Amino acid sequence: MGLLVVGVVGGAVYAVPTLLDKGTATTEQRLQGERNPGGKAVPDGKPFTLVATGDIIPYPSIIQRAADDAGGDGYDFRKILAGVKPLVSAADLAICHHEIPYGKPGGPYTGYPAFKAPHQLADALKDAGYDSCSTASNHTLDDGFDGLSRTLDHLDRVGLKHVGSARRAEEAKAPALLSAGGAKVAQLDYTYGTNGIPLPADKPWAVNLIDQGRIIADARAARAAGAHVVVLSVHWGTEWQTAPDQQQKELAQALTASRGADGLPDVDLILGTHNHVPQPYEKINGTWVVYGMGDQIASFYETEKARGNMSSVPRFTFAPAAAHPGRWEVVKAEYLTQYSDMGPPFRVVCASCAEADGAGAPAAKRAEYARVDKEVTSAVTSRGATGQGLTRATR
């Protein structure tokens, strides 16, 4: 998949990956060709669903669980994710947040404060049905640039798109490009920082850092290249805080208010990570913002951190916008609740699904999942999202 310059925005040159290998045509020409092959009219497209999940943080206990599940032959994370695979794989597009880097084959694999996980996690994410992962976080450089590169190499190996960190300057300028329902979807990703680890002096583009001007410019460049939908993943906020902080509120307000020359939004959806706990959903300036999904894979044993094992799963249905040909809009907003069940054995489960379908589960587990579902729902709806059209789903 090559990279071609597609335009200049705000004085900066941007590039996006080509979708098909069709000689030397520009990206815009290729996208245009897909929209109108042979210059003929094509159908307007159809609705598609997009599901996202929160931070994947394999602590040592989770890595040990994956080793046990592999039966002494490496690491197998598939069983850990089996409970949410039906939900993820059923979506037309599924996005994960890849919080940490992979260590060298054979380890050592480490936890906080500098994470390194087995690369077999990539195989499990692909098996679960993910299409793309955001990779910009405060832990992206935990194993240096080598760890960053190793992670992206393995995501490439299994066929997962990624955005937020880069091995080359050109890669850093490119969104992840996805397709669903006839729409071209561009995913962007940025983080507030890298835990004080400096970006490589000769590779200042290695991790995308939050910059309002750059985010808007990148979104507009993606539009210019033919994207019908722009999804923004962003690593931000204050850890262990349910309410969005000032940076989140101000940036969300600015980004959702930003409009292109056509008067339409530059960003169609914002998906937040980093906080460890579920945060609210809110529709701002007509655009849905998920301030924070919470951790998808985590293992907090301390009672005071039990919320860190809970998360929400947003599911948005996009459909062609009748009033704006060539654009898609959210026509249905849903959420499910998710739980890192400490077990034993440790497993990630869809709490709202299990709570609804749990007639055969032990009473204690049904009660546990119901508590999780209630607590996550309270956080998700705490800024009035229910009144804005958000609904709770159970499957």
N, C-alpha and C positions, 0 to 999 in steps of 0.2 A: 504494500500500500504506500504510494508515494506522497510527497508533499509539494503543493504548488501555491505560489502567491496568488491571492484572490483579490487583493485590494489594499488600500491605505485608509486608515481611520485615525483621525487625530494625530496625523504625522507618523504613525507607526505602521509597519508592514505586517500583515497577518497571513497565515497559511492554514489550510485545512487538508486532511488526508483525502486522497482520491478514493472514490467508492468503487470504481471499476477500472480495470486496465484497458483503456481505449486509446492507445497511442499517446499523442502529445496534446490532446484537448485540455482546456482549462477545467478546473473543478466546476465552475459555474456552467460551462458548456455541458459537462457530463450530467450535472444535476438537471439542467434544462432538458437534456436528451431523455432522461428518465421520466421527467414530467410529461414530455410531449414527444414520444418516439416517432420519428419520421414526420414530425410537425403536425401529427394528428391529435385530436382532442382525446383526453383520457378521463376515466371516471374521477369524481371529486374526492374520492377517498372514503374511508369508513372509520368508525370509532375504534379506539384502542385503549387498553388499560396499561397504566404504569404503576408498578409497585416499587417501593424503596424500603430499605432496612438500615438500622443504625450501625454503630461502631463495632467492628470485629476485633476483639482484643483477647488473643489466646494467652491467658495466664498459665504459669507452670502446671497447675492442676488440670487445666483443660488439655494442655499438650500431653500430659500423662494419660488422660482419658483417651485421647486419640491413639496413643501408643498401645494402650490396652485393647482398644477396639480393633487395632490392626493385628492383634494376636502375635506380637513379637516380630512382625515384618514391617517396619517403618511406622507410618502414622496414617490413620484413617479418620478424617473428620466428617465423613459422610453420615455416619449414624448420629452424630451430634446434631446435624442439620436436617435429618430425615423428617422430623415433625413439622417443619415449615416448608419442606420441599413442595408439597402440593400447592400451597399458596403462591410461592415464588414462581414455580414452573408454569402455573396457569396464566400468569400475566403475559401480555404481549411484549412488555419490556420490564426488566427487573434490574434494579441498581443497588449495589452494596457499597458500604464504606470500608475500605481496606485500611485500617488504622496503622498497622505495623509492618516492618520489613521482614523479609525472610533471611534467616541465617545461612551460613554455608552448609552444604549437605553433610549430615552427621552431627551438626551442632558445633558448639554448645548452643542450646536454645534458652533464652532468658526472659524474665518478666520485668516488672517495674524496677527501676526507672528507665531502663534501656531495653526495649523488647526485641527479640529475634525469634521467629517462629519457623516451623518446618514448611517447606514449599508445597507439601502435599495438600495444604489448605486450598491452594488454587484449584486442584482437581475436584475437591468437594464443592467449591463454589460453582464451578461449571456444572457439576452433576446436579446441584440444587436448582439450576435453571437461570442463574444470573447472566445478564448480557453485558454489563459494564460495572466498573467499580471506581469510585472516587479514591484518590490515593494521597491527597494533600492533608497532612495533619501535623500536630506538634510532635509526633513520633516518627515521621517519615525518614528522618536522618539518624535514627537511633543506631544504625550500623553503618553510618557514613554513606557516601555516594555509591560504594560497592553494594551495600544492602539495598539501596534504592533501585539500582540497575538490576540486581538479581530478582527483585520482586516483579518488576515490569517484564523481565525476560520470561518468568514463569507464567504470568498472566497472558502474555503472548502465546506461550507454548500451549495453553489449554483453550485459547481462542476467546479470551475475555477482553473487551475494550477497557480502556483506562484513561484517566485524565486527572491532572493535579500535580504530577511530578513527571520528570522527563530525563532522558539520557542524552538528548541532543537539543540544541537551541530551537531547531525547527519543530521538534516534537512538543516543546513547551508552548508553542503558539497555536497548537491545534486542539480543537475540542474533540471529544469522543463523538463519532457520528453513528447514529442508530437509525433504524427504519421500522415503521409499524403503521398499518392502516393506510399506506400510501403517503405518509408524512415522513419527512426527514427531520430527525430529532438531534439537536446538538446539546451535549452535556458539557458544562464548564465546572471548574472546581478550584477552590482557594482556601488557605488556612490563615489563621491569625498570626501564627509563628511556628517555630520549631524547637521550643524549649531551650532557647538560648544557644543552640548549636548553630554556628554560622553557616550560611550557604557557601559552598566551595568558591574560593576567590575567582577561579577561572570558569565557574559554572553558576553564575548568579541566577540563572533561569531554572535551576534544578527543581525547585518547589515553588508553586504559585502562591504568592502572598496576597492577602486581601488588600485591594486598592480599588476604591469605588470607580475611579475614572477608567482603570484598565478593565474592570468587569464589564462596564457599559460598552467600552470600545470592542471588547472581545465578543460580546453578545451581538453587536451591530455587524461585526465582521462575519459572524456565523450566518446572520440573516442575509447579508450580501452574497454569501456563498450558496444560498438556497435553503437554509433551514426554515421549516415551518413552525417548529417548536424549539424554544431554548429553555433548558432545565439547568438551574444553578445549584450545585452542591457547595456548601460552605461550612468550614470548621470554625466555630466561633462560640462566644458566650462564656458564662461562668460555671465551672464544674459544681455539681451537686445543687444547683439552683433551678427550681422549677420555672420561675418567672424569667422571661427574657431580660437581659441586662440592657444598659443604655446603648452600647454599640450595636447589639442586635436590632433593637427597635429603630435606631436612627438609620442604619444601613438598609434594613428592610423597607423603611418608608421611602428612602431615596431611590432604591433600585426598582421598586414597584411603580414609582411615579415617573421613572424615566421612559420617554417615548421617542420613537424614531421619527423620521421625516414624514412618515405616513400617519403619525399620530397614534400608532399602536404600541403596546408595551414592548420593551426590549427583552424582558425576561418573563416567561410564562409560568414558572413554578420555582420556588426556593425550598431546598431540602437541607436542614441543618443537622450537624453532628457535633460531638465533643463533650457534652454536658454530663454524660453518664446516666442521666435521669430523663424520663419523658418530660417534654415541654409542650406548651400550647400550639395549636394550629390557629391561624387567623387569616382572614381575607383582607388584604390591604390594597387600596386603589384598584380593586377588582382582581387581584392576583393572590393565589393561595401561598401562604408562608408556613412551613413547618419549622418552628424555631429549633426544635431538637427532638430526634426520635428516641434517644436513649441508646444504650449498648445492646446490640443484638447477641453477641457472645461475650459473656463476662462471668466472673465467679467471685462475687463478694460474699464472704462468710460472716462479716461483722453485721450485727443486727441493725446498727445505725446506718449501714450502707446497703441494706436489702433492696432499696429502690433501684440500685445500680444493676440489678438483675432483671429489671422490667423495661419494656420499651413499647413503642407503638409502631405500627406498619401502615403508612399512608398508601392508599390506592386511589388514583385519579383516573377518570375516564375522559379522554380527549376525543373531540369530534370536529369535523370541518366546520368552520365558522361561516354561517350562511351570509352574514353581513360583510365578511372580509375574505373573499376568495384567496386561497393560498395560505390561509392561517387556520390553525386548529385552536380550540378553546376547551377548558375544563367544563364538562357538562354533568359530572357527578364526582363528588368528593366523599371518600369513605376512609375509615381507619379500622384496623384490627389491633388487638393487644397481644403482646409476645412476652415470653418469660424464659430466662435461663434457669431451668429447674435443676437444682443442685443434686437431685436424685437421692441415693445412687440408683442407676448411673446418671451422670450429668447429661442433660439433653436440652435443646432449645425447642420450645413448644409454642404453638399459637394458643394463647390463653383463652381468647374469646371463642375460638373454634372448640377447644377442649371443654370449656365451660358449657357450651351449647350442646356438645355431643357426648358429654361425659357420663351418661347414664350407667355405663359399665365400669367406670373408674371408682376407686375407693372413695368413701365419703370425705376423708381427710384431704385427698387430692382435689376433689371437686371444690371443696371449701377454699383450698389454697389458690386455685386458679380463679375462683370467683373474686377473692380479695385482690388479686393482681389486676384482674379486669376492671374492677371498680376503681382502684387507685390510678391506673393508667388513664382511664376515661376521665377521671377528675382533673388530671393535669392537662390532657389534650383539649378539653372543652372549657378550660378556666378563663379564656378570653372571648367567650361568646361564639365559638365556632359552630355550635349546634344551630344557633339562630341564623347563621350565615349559610346553612345548607349542608353541613358536615353530618354524616350518619355513621353509626357503628355497624360493622359487618361481622359475621360469625363464620364465614367461609369464603 
